[in-house]
Amino acid sequence: MDVEEPPAEPPLQPTRLYVKRWFIVLLFSSYSLCNSYQWIQYGIISNIFMRYYDVSTFTIDWMSMIYMLTYIPFIFPVTWLLDKKGLRVVALVATALNCAGTWIKVLSVRPDLFAVTFLGQFCCSCAQVFILGMPSTIASVWFGSEEVSTACSIGVFGNQLGIAIGFLLPPILVPNVEDMDELAGHIRNMFYITAGVATFLFILVIIVFQERPELPPTQAQARARSLPPEQYSYLASILRLVRNRPFMLLVVTYGLNVGCFYAVGTLLNRMIIIHYPGEEVNAGRIGLTIVIAGMVGSLICGIWLDKTKTYKQTTLVVYFMSLVGMVVYTSTLSLGHLWVVFVTAGSLGFFMTGYLPLGFEFAVELTYPESEGTSSGLLNCSAQVFGIIFTICQGKIIDTYGTLPGNIFLCVFLLIGAGLTALIKSDLRRQKANKLVKIARDWTTS
């Protein structure tokens, strides 16, 4: 009687997990934090910057939307650079651009120098293109198969914490004072603090950021390393992803969800002070609540995925709860009780921001063995496109009809996104690859 043999697999290669992996992901989270903080630092005190630079509300909205717009044309060359040159080069470019942008802003503190402060924000927005798609790549290159979702969550965690600080600190550092010279001093101090932190992180990346560990952490990563460069085509990879129907559905649904989050964050100050005049500081605290709750949600979801591998089910539940959170937030915003807004905004943030690492990790599963940077780049590109559309449209609706119709507008698209998420086929290719390797290992040792 013939003995059934397992599927033919390449010989097992040595793997190892290095302690340094935690330092790498924390360093990445730190410079991601420094960059994402600046995304919202103008928008959360939009009325103050409007008065200082004598510009319109829509112009200040573009200080946030430039982060979204810059991403769209640059993501594909940056992803190509990540695939060709690796993590270290991308990290160096990101921190260099971010550092340069912060120092340009220091030079822009004068009412007639809005163009200079916009240039600084543009540099920081370019840096963001080199940051957003990296969490899943760092997780795959440095972490074991039982840790990748948690590591990806930590990577996204830094971005979220930066946004949280961006909601909290600017209203405290730049109070709404009448004297323009005093106001300029507050703005200058805020810019100096940011520049100091960005410079320190740039130097730290130069000294310690490592391309990859000597030995791969998993057999899946070892197999990816063994692929000869001439067998990899970036254009062919993108074409395969575009033909991957479950992944393209995820691209659309991810864009709808994260685009709604971008719109809410950008327009939060405007929505709060319409109903609660003079509450700029509390508007920042509400934004902080949204993001802190989302950070908790991200970590819980990452740990849950590592334990259960229920990618589609978890993504669908969190997406639906984002819709519920948005409906509740919309219903309570105008009730006149700020503490209620804190609670409902926190519940919205827990699920809407908690969705971010789920989308990244689900995408890697659906697209293995394609580059994590390419799949993440397409997800983020979708988010930026929808973010710009939603921010402009919701802003116009709020200005014309009020906050209720503006938020209902977002609820409709979250409902569409939840429906499309239910249609995604759960084809977990990375899990299948790791299971085949485990079967081969068990067979050879038996």
Backbone hydrogen bonds, N-H to C=O, Kabsch-Sander energy under -0.5 kcal/mol:
donor,donor_aa,acceptor,acceptor_aa,energy
4,E,2,D,-0.5
16,R,216,P,-1.9
18,Y,16,R,-0.5
21,R,18,Y,-1.6
22,W,19,V,-1.6
23,F,19,V,-0.6
24,I,20,K,-2.4
25,V,21,R,-2.1
26,L,22,W,-1.8
27,L,23,F,-2.5
28,F,24,I,-2.4
29,S,25,V,-2.3
30,S,26,L,-1.9
31,Y,27,L,-2.1
32,S,28,F,-2.3
33,L,29,S,-2.2
34,C,30,S,-2.1
35,N,31,Y,-1.5
36,S,32,S,-2.8
37,Y,33,L,-2.2
38,Q,34,C,-0.6
38,Q,35,N,-0.8
39,W,35,N,-0.6
39,W,36,S,-0.8
40,I,36,S,-0.7
40,I,37,Y,-0.6
41,Q,37,Y,-0.5
44,I,40,I,-2.3
45,I,42,Y,-1.0
46,S,43,G,-1.4
48,I,45,I,-0.8
49,F,45,I,-2.0
50,M,46,S,-2.5
51,R,47,N,-1.4
52,Y,48,I,-2.4
53,Y,49,F,-2.6
54,D,50,M,-1.0
55,V,50,M,-1.2
60,I,56,S,-1.7
61,D,57,T,-2.2
62,W,58,F,-1.3
63,M,60,I,-1.4
64,S,60,I,-0.6
64,S,61,D,-1.3
65,M,61,D,-2.4
66,I,62,W,-2.0
67,Y,64,S,-1.3
68,M,64,S,-0.7
69,L,65,M,-2.9
70,T,66,I,-2.4
71,Y,67,Y,-0.8
72,I,68,M,-1.0
72,I,69,L,-0.6
74,F,70,T,-1.2
75,I,71,Y,-1.8
78,V,74,F,-2.1
79,T,75,I,-2.6
80,W,76,F,-2.3
81,L,77,P,-2.1
82,L,78,V,-2.3
83,D,79,T,-2.3
84,K,80,W,-2.3
85,K,81,L,-3.3
86,G,81,L,-0.8
86,G,82,L,-1.2
90,V,86,G,-1.4
91,A,87,L,-2.6
92,L,88,R,-2.4
93,V,89,V,-2.3
94,A,90,V,-2.3
95,T,91,A,-2.3
96,A,92,L,-2.1
97,L,93,V,-2.5
98,N,94,A,-2.2
99,C,95,T,-2.3
100,A,96,A,-2.4
101,G,97,L,-2.5
102,T,98,N,-1.8
103,W,99,C,-1.6
104,I,100,A,-2.0
105,K,101,G,-1.7
106,V,102,T,-1.3
107,L,103,W,-1.1
108,S,105,K,-1.7
109,V,106,V,-0.7
110,R,108,S,-2.3
113,L,110,R,-2.6
117,T,113,L,-1.8
118,F,114,F,-2.3
119,L,115,A,-1.8
120,G,116,V,-2.2
121,Q,117,T,-2.0
122,F,118,F,-2.3
123,C,119,L,-2.2
124,C,120,G,-1.9
125,S,121,Q,-2.2
126,C,122,F,-2.0
127,A,123,C,-1.9
128,Q,124,C,-1.6
129,V,125,S,-0.8
129,V,126,C,-0.7
130,F,126,C,-0.7
130,F,127,A,-1.1
131,I,128,Q,-1.7
132,L,128,Q,-2.5
134,M,131,I,-1.9
137,T,133,G,-0.5
138,I,134,M,-2.9
139,A,135,P,-2.3
140,S,136,S,-2.1
141,V,137,T,-2.6
142,W,138,I,-2.1
143,F,139,A,-2.0
147,E,144,G,-2.0
148,V,144,G,-1.1
151,A,147,E,-3.0
152,C,148,V,-2.6
153,S,149,S,-2.1
154,I,150,T,-2.1
155,G,151,A,-2.2
156,V,152,C,-2.4
157,F,153,S,-2.4
158,G,154,I,-1.4
159,N,155,G,-0.9
160,Q,156,V,-2.2
161,L,157,F,-2.8
162,G,158,G,-2.2
163,I,159,N,-1.8
164,A,160,Q,-2.5
165,I,161,L,-2.6
166,G,162,G,-2.3
167,F,163,I,-1.7
168,L,164,A,-1.9
169,L,165,I,-2.9
172,I,168,L,-0.7
172,I,169,L,-1.1
173,L,169,L,-3.3
174,V,170,P,-2.6
177,V,175,P,-2.1
183,L,179,D,-2.2
184,A,180,M,-2.4
185,G,181,D,-1.8
186,H,182,E,-1.9
187,I,183,L,-2.4
188,R,184,A,-2.6
189,N,185,G,-2.1
190,M,186,H,-2.0
191,F,187,I,-2.2
192,Y,188,R,-2.4
193,I,189,N,-2.2
194,T,190,M,-1.9
195,A,191,F,-2.3
196,G,192,Y,-2.3
197,V,193,I,-2.0
198,A,194,T,-2.5
199,T,195,A,-2.2
200,F,196,G,-2.0
201,L,197,V,-2.2
202,F,198,A,-2.0
203,I,199,T,-2.1
204,L,200,F,-2.1
205,V,201,L,-2.4
206,I,202,F,-2.0
207,I,203,I,-1.8
208,V,204,L,-2.6
209,F,205,V,-1.6
222,A,218,T,-2.0
223,R,219,Q,-2.4
224,A,220,A,-1.8
225,R,221,Q,-2.2
226,S,222,A,-1.7
227,L,223,R,-0.5
227,L,224,A,-0.8
231,Q,228,P,-1.7
232,Y,229,P,-1.6
233,S,231,Q,-0.5
237,S,233,S,-2.2
238,I,234,Y,-2.1
239,L,235,L,-2.3
240,R,236,A,-2.3
241,L,237,S,-2.1
242,V,238,I,-2.5
243,R,239,L,-1.6
244,N,241,L,-1.1
245,R,243,R,-1.1
248,M,244,N,-2.4
249,L,245,R,-2.2
250,L,246,P,-1.9
251,V,247,F,-2.4
252,V,248,M,-1.8
253,T,249,L,-2.5
254,Y,250,L,-3.0
255,G,251,V,-1.9
256,L,252,V,-2.1
257,N,253,T,-2.2
258,V,254,Y,-2.7
259,G,255,G,-2.1
260,C,256,L,-1.5
261,F,257,N,-1.7
262,Y,258,V,-2.5
263,A,259,G,-2.1
264,V,260,C,-2.5
265,G,261,F,-2.6
266,T,262,Y,-2.6
267,L,263,A,-2.2
268,L,264,V,-0.6
268,L,265,G,-0.6
271,M,267,L,-2.4
272,I,268,L,-2.7
273,I,269,N,-2.4
274,I,270,R,-1.1
275,H,271,M,-1.1
276,Y,272,I,-2.9
279,E,276,Y,-1.4
283,A,279,E,-2.2
284,G,280,E,-1.9
285,R,281,V,-1.9
286,I,282,N,-2.5
287,G,283,A,-2.1
288,L,284,G,-2.4
289,T,285,R,-2.4
290,I,286,I,-2.3
291,V,287,G,-2.1
292,I,288,L,-3.0
293,A,289,T,-2.2
294,G,290,I,-1.6
295,M,291,V,-2.4
296,V,292,I,-2.0
297,G,293,A,-2.2
298,S,294,G,-2.7
299,L,295,M,-2.2
300,I,296,V,-2.4
301,C,297,G,-2.6
302,G,298,S,-2.6
303,I,299,L,-2.5
304,W,300,I,-2.5
305,L,301,C,-2.5
306,D,302,G,-2.0
307,K,303,I,-1.6
308,T,304,W,-2.6
309,K,305,L,-2.4
311,Y,309,K,-1.6
314,T,310,T,-2.1
315,T,311,Y,-2.3
316,L,312,K,-2.7
317,V,313,Q,-2.3
318,V,314,T,-2.5
319,Y,315,T,-2.2
320,F,316,L,-2.5
321,M,317,V,-2.3
322,S,318,V,-1.6
323,L,319,Y,-1.7
324,V,320,F,-2.2
325,G,321,M,-2.7
326,M,322,S,-2.2
327,V,323,L,-2.2
328,V,324,V,-2.4
329,Y,325,G,-2.5
330,T,326,M,-2.4
331,S,327,V,-2.0
332,T,328,V,-1.4
333,L,329,Y,-1.3
335,L,332,T,-1.5
338,L,336,G,-0.6
340,V,337,H,-0.6
341,V,337,H,-1.4
342,F,338,L,-2.2
343,V,339,W,-1.8
344,T,340,V,-2.7
345,A,341,V,-2.7
346,G,342,F,-1.9
347,S,343,V,-2.0
348,L,344,T,-2.0
349,G,345,A,-2.6
350,F,346,G,-2.3
351,F,347,S,-1.2
352,M,348,L,-2.9
353,T,349,G,-1.7
354,G,349,G,-0.9
355,Y,351,F,-0.8
356,L,353,T,-1.4
358,L,354,G,-0.5
359,G,355,Y,-2.1
360,F,356,L,-1.6
361,E,357,P,-2.5
362,F,358,L,-2.6
363,A,359,G,-2.0
364,V,360,F,-1.9
365,E,361,E,-2.0
366,L,362,F,-2.2
367,T,363,A,-1.5
368,Y,364,V,-1.2
370,E,367,T,-2.6
375,S,371,S,-1.8
376,S,372,E,-2.6
377,G,373,G,-2.1
378,L,374,T,-2.0
379,L,375,S,-1.9
380,N,376,S,-2.7
381,C,377,G,-2.3
382,S,378,L,-2.0
383,A,379,L,-2.0
384,Q,380,N,-2.4
385,V,381,C,-2.2
386,F,382,S,-2.4
387,G,383,A,-2.4
388,I,384,Q,-2.4
389,I,385,V,-2.1
390,F,386,F,-3.2
391,T,387,G,-2.4
392,I,388,I,-2.4
393,C,389,I,-2.6
394,Q,390,F,-3.1
395,G,391,T,-2.2
396,K,392,I,-2.2
397,I,393,C,-2.5
398,I,394,Q,-2.9
399,D,395,G,-2.3
400,T,396,K,-1.8
401,Y,397,I,-3.7
402,G,397,I,-1.1
402,G,398,I,-0.8
406,G,402,G,-1.2
407,N,403,T,-2.5
408,I,404,L,-2.3
409,F,405,P,-2.0
410,L,406,G,-1.0
411,C,407,N,-2.0
412,V,408,I,-2.1
413,F,409,F,-1.1
414,L,410,L,-2.0
415,L,411,C,-2.1
416,I,412,V,-1.9
417,G,413,F,-2.3
418,A,414,L,-2.3
419,G,415,L,-2.0
420,L,416,I,-2.2
421,T,417,G,-2.1
422,A,418,A,-1.5
423,L,419,G,-0.5
423,L,420,L,-1.0
424,I,421,T,-1.4
427,D,425,K,-1.7
428,L,426,S,-0.9
429,R,365,E,-1.9
429,R,427,D,-1.6
430,R,365,E,-0.7
432,K,428,L,-1.7
433,A,429,R,-2.2
434,N,430,R,-2.3
435,K,431,Q,-2.1
436,L,432,K,-2.3
437,V,433,A,-1.9
438,K,434,N,-2.0
439,I,435,K,-2.5
440,A,436,L,-2.4
441,R,437,V,-2.5
442,D,438,K,-2.7
443,W,439,I,-2.4
444,T,440,A,-2.2
445,T,441,R,-1.6
446,S,442,D,-0.8
